């Protein structure tokens, strides 16, 4: 995460010197280099080095995949388009752990890493085979140098930072909490969350394009808070599954709406900086959230931690309403 955060600070410098295709290939190559090295691990120092390559690749690839997708979209369809783009990430993030565990259990760790290498190699070939298209929004010649940090994105970055904190609490501690409660439906929690997130993304994307971010953010933050209340007072597998639906809808609505909102207010030449700031804010929220909430669990246990997240959710509703007011259609 640290390597990805630092790498994204150099996004404006990268964009002035290299094409997006080159940067996408370079990002995938970082993943590929790490995947090829993991089976050869012989020391902790080598592991750290490989994780740095992995993080650099992650920082570059996530930034330029998002901006490349946005470049293909007209501004009037940015919400719907980024919603469909996010489905790919959500589906693979849900399926990848299941496939990885199956390969490791049925074959070996080496087979798993070879599979990763093969997939990444195919991804590089696919990127190399693409041709440059005419941007959906015309690019204007400019001598402006995009800054590393831009204050106009603070509202969206603040909201996605808090979202990252809340999501880290759910993803990190819900499985342990369910085990403490002697519940067996945790796999269903994440499964229904993934399905709900996939279904909701195109819908909220179209709503964003016609109405702006306010309505989507208000409804989804209310659902997120309701999901936190259910987790705080968890008593059955059915309640866990319903909480998963609420969590999936909220995550599948809030994140792409904030991302589309960033692309709506930024200029075309500043998209890379905006994406880097946005992703860094989310990753920081995820990382800081896991640490802070872990300490909170030691003080007030799991139920108390989810009650605190419920209070954060109530504040999040108010903050989202205030920050999105001026951008509503």
C-alpha positions in Angstrom: 0.0 0.0 0.0 2.8 2.4 0.9 4.5 1.8 -2.5 1.2 2.4 -4.3 0.5 5.6 -2.4 3.9 7.0 -3.2 3.8 5.9 -6.9 0.5 7.8 -7.4 2.1 11.0 -6.3 4.2 10.9 -9.5 1.2 10.4 -11.8 1.4 14.0 -13.3 5.1 13.4 -14.1 4.3 10.0 -15.7 1.5 11.4 -17.8 3.7 14.1 -19.3 6.3 11.6 -20.4 4.6 8.4 -21.3 1.5 7.2 -23.1 -1.3 5.5 -21.2 -0.7 2.2 -23.0 3.0 2.2 -21.9 2.0 3.0 -18.3 -0.7 0.3 -18.3 1.8 -2.3 -19.6 4.4 -1.1 -17.0 1.8 -1.4 -14.2 0.9 -5.0 -15.2 4.6 -5.8 -15.5 5.0 -4.8 -11.8 2.4 -7.3 -10.9 4.0 -9.9 -13.2 7.5 -9.4 -11.7 6.2 -9.9 -8.2 4.1 -13.0 -9.1 7.2 -14.6 -10.8 9.3 -13.8 -7.7 7.0 -15.1 -5.0 7.7 -18.8 -5.6 11.4 -18.1 -5.3 11.2 -16.5 -1.8 14.2 -17.2 0.3 14.3 -14.2 2.7 12.1 -11.6 4.2 14.1 -8.9 2.4 13.2 -10.4 -0.9 9.5 -10.5 0.1 9.6 -6.8 0.9 11.2 -6.0 -2.4 8.6 -8.0 -4.3 5.8 -6.3 -2.4 7.3 -2.9 -3.5 7.2 -4.0 -7.1 3.6 -5.3 -6.5 2.6 -1.9 -5.0 4.2 0.1 -7.7 2.4 -1.9 -10.4 -0.8 -1.6 -8.4 -0.5 2.2 -8.1 0.1 2.7 -11.8 -2.3 0.1 -13.1 -5.3 1.1 -11.0 -4.8 4.8 -11.8 -4.5 4.4 -15.6 -7.1 1.7 -16.1 -9.7 4.1 -14.5 -8.6 7.1 -16.5 -8.4 5.2 -19.7 -11.9 3.9 -19.2 -13.1 7.5 -18.5 -11.4 8.7 -21.6 -13.7 6.5 -23.7 -16.9 8.0 -22.2 -18.8 11.3 -22.9 -19.3 13.4 -19.9 -23.0 12.9 -20.1 -22.5 9.1 -19.6 -19.6 9.1 -17.2 -21.7 7.7 -14.3 -23.2 4.8 -16.2 -19.9 4.0 -17.9 -17.8 4.0 -14.7 -20.5 1.8 -13.1 -20.1 -0.8 -15.8 -16.3 -0.4 -15.6 -16.5 -1.1 -11.8 -18.4 -4.3 -12.4 -15.3 -5.9 -13.8 -13.3 -5.1 -10.7 -16.1 -6.2 -8.3 -16.7 -9.5 -10.1 -13.1 -10.5 -10.2 -12.4 -9.4 -6.7 -15.2 -11.7 -5.6 -14.2 -14.7 -7.7 -10.4 -14.5 -7.4 -10.1 -15.6 -3.8 -12.4 -18.6 -4.5 -10.4 -19.7 -7.5 -7.1 -19.1 -5.8 -8.1 -21.2 -2.8 -9.3 -24.0 -5.1 -6.0 -24.0 -7.1 -3.9 -24.1 -4.0 -5.9 -26.8 -2.3 -6.3 -29.0 -5.4 -2.9 -28.4 -7.0 -0.2 -26.3 -5.3 1.0 -22.8 -4.5 3.3 -22.9 -7.5 0.3 -23.7 -9.8 -1.4 -20.7 -8.3 1.5 -18.3 -9.1 1.8 -19.8 -12.6 -1.9 -19.1 -13.1 -1.3 -15.5 -12.0 1.6 -15.1 -14.4 -0.4 -16.5 -17.3 -3.4 -14.2 -16.6 -1.1 -11.1 -16.3 0.8 -12.1 -19.5 -2.6 -12.3 -21.4 -3.5 -8.9 -19.9 -0.3 -7.4 -21.3 -0.9 -8.8 -24.7 -4.5 -7.4 -24.7 -3.2 -3.9 -23.8 -0.5 -4.1 -26.5 -3.2 -5.1 -29.0 -5.4 -2.1 -28.4 -5.4 0.9 -30.7 -5.7 4.5 -29.8 -9.3 5.8 -30.2 -10.6 9.3 -30.5 -11.4 10.5 -27.0 -15.1 10.9 -26.2 -14.3 14.4 -24.9 -11.9 16.5 -27.1 -8.5 17.1 -25.7 -7.4 20.7 -25.7 -3.7 21.5 -26.0 -2.4 23.0 -22.8 0.8 23.9 -21.2 -0.7 23.5 -17.7 1.1 21.0 -15.5 -1.3 19.0 -13.4 -0.5 19.3 -9.7 0.1 16.4 -7.4 -2.6 17.7 -5.1 -5.7 19.7 -6.1 -8.1 21.1 -3.5 -11.1 20.9 -5.7 -11.2 17.1 -5.1 -11.2 17.4 -1.3 -15.0 16.7 -1.0 -14.9 13.5 -3.0 -11.6 12.3 -1.4 -12.9 13.0 2.1 -16.0 11.0 1.5 -14.1 8.0 -0.1 -11.5 8.2 2.8 -14.3 7.7 5.3 -15.9 5.0 3.1 -12.5 3.2 3.1 -12.4 3.2 7.0 -15.9 1.8 7.2 -15.3 -0.8 4.5 -12.1 -1.9 6.2 -14.1 -2.6 9.4 -16.6 -4.7 7.5 -14.1 -6.7 5.5 -11.6 -7.2 8.2 -13.7 -7.9 11.3 -17.1 -9.3 10.1 -15.7 -12.8 9.5 -14.1 -12.9 13.0 -17.3 -11.4 14.5 -19.5 -14.0 12.8 -17.3 -16.8 14.2 -17.5 -15.3 17.7 -21.3 -15.3 17.3 -21.1 -19.0 16.0 -22.6 -18.0 12.7 -21.8 -20.0 9.5 -23.1 -17.6 6.8 -20.1 -15.4 6.3 -19.4 -16.7 2.8 -23.0 -15.8 1.9 -22.6 -12.4 3.4 -19.8 -11.6 0.9 -21.5 -13.4 -2.0 -24.8 -11.5 -1.7 -22.8 -8.3 -1.2 -21.0 -8.9 -4.5 -24.2 -9.7 -6.4 -26.0 -6.6 -5.0 -23.0 -4.4 -5.9 -22.9 -5.7 -9.5 -26.7 -5.2 -9.9 -26.8 -1.7 -8.5 -23.8 -0.1 -10.3 -25.5 0.5 -13.7 -28.6 1.8 -12.0 -26.9 4.3 -9.8 -24.7 5.3 -12.8 -27.7 6.4 -14.8 -29.1 8.2 -11.8 -25.9 10.1 -11.4 -25.9 11.1 -15.0 -29.4 12.5 -14.8 -29.7 13.8 -11.2 -26.1 14.3 -9.9 -24.6 12.6 -6.9 -26.8 13.8 -4.1 -29.8 11.4 -4.3 -27.5 8.3 -4.8 -25.2 9.3 -1.9 -28.1 10.0 0.5 -29.9 6.7 -0.1 -26.8 4.6 -0.2 -25.3 6.1 3.0 -28.6 5.4 4.8 -28.4 1.8 3.7 -24.8 1.6 4.8 -25.6 2.8 8.2 -28.5 0.4 8.5 -26.2 -2.4 7.6 -23.8 -1.4 10.4 -26.7 -1.4 12.8 -27.6 -5.0 11.7 -24.0 -6.1 12.2 -23.8 -4.5 15.6 -26.9 -6.5 16.8 -26.1 -9.6 14.8 -28.1 -12.7 16.0 -28.6 -15.0 13.0 -27.3 -16.0 9.6 -30.4 -14.4 8.0 -29.6 -11.0 9.6 -26.0 -11.4 8.4 -27.2 -12.0 4.8 -29.5 -9.0 4.8 -26.7 -6.9 6.2 -24.6 -8.2 3.3 -27.2 -7.0 0.8 -27.3 -3.5 2.4 -23.5 -3.4 2.5 -23.2 -4.5 -1.1 -25.7 -2.0 -2.4 -24.0 0.8 -0.5 -20.5 -0.1 -1.6 -21.6 -0.6 -5.2 -23.3 2.8 -5.2 -21.1 5.1 -3.2 -17.7 4.3 -4.6 -18.5 4.6 -8.4 -20.7 7.7 -7.7 -17.8 9.5 -6.0 -15.4 8.3 -8.8 -17.8 9.6 -11.5 -18.2 12.8 -9.6 -14.5 13.3 -9.6 -14.4 12.8 -13.4 -17.4 15.2 -13.8 -15.7 18.1 -12.1 -12.1 17.7 -13.4 -10.6 18.7 -16.7 -9.5 16.1 -19.1 -5.8 16.8 -18.7 -6.2 16.6 -14.9 -7.9 13.2 -14.7 -4.8 11.4 -13.8 -4.1 13.5 -10.8 -7.8 13.3 -9.7 -7.7 9.5 -10.0 -4.5 9.2 -8.1 -5.8 11.4 -5.2 -9.1 9.5 -5.1 -7.5 6.1 -5.0 -4.9 7.2 -2.4 -7.7 8.5 -0.2 -9.5 5.2 -0.4 -6.4 3.1 0.3 -5.4 5.3 3.2 -8.9 4.9 4.7 -8.6 1.2 4.3 -5.2 1.0 5.9 -5.8 3.4 8.7 -9.2 2.0 9.4 -7.9 -1.6 9.9 -5.3 -0.3 12.4 -7.6 2.1 14.3 -10.6 -0.2 14.4 -8.4 -3.1 15.5 -7.4 -1.1 18.5 -11.0 -0.2 19.1 -12.0 -3.9 19.1 -9.6 -4.4 22.0 -11.3 -1.7 24.0 -15.0 -2.2 23.2 -15.1 -5.6 21.5 -16.7 -6.3 18.1 -20.2 -5.1 18.8 -18.9 -1.8 20.2 -16.8 -1.3 17.2 -19.8 -1.7 14.8 -21.8 0.6 17.0 -19.0 3.2 16.6 -19.2 2.6 12.8 -22.9 3.2 13.0 -22.3 6.6 14.5 -19.7 7.3 11.8 -22.4 6.3 9.3 -24.9 8.8 10.7 -22.2 11.5 10.4 -21.5 10.3 6.9 -25.1 10.9 5.9 -24.9 14.5 7.1 -21.5 15.0 5.4 -22.5 13.5 2.1 -25.7 15.6 2.1 -23.7 18.8 2.7 -20.9 18.2 0.2 -23.1 17.1 -2.6 -25.8 19.8 -2.3 -24.2 22.2 -4.7 -23.7 19.5 -7.3 -27.2 18.1 -7.4 -29.0 18.4 -10.7 
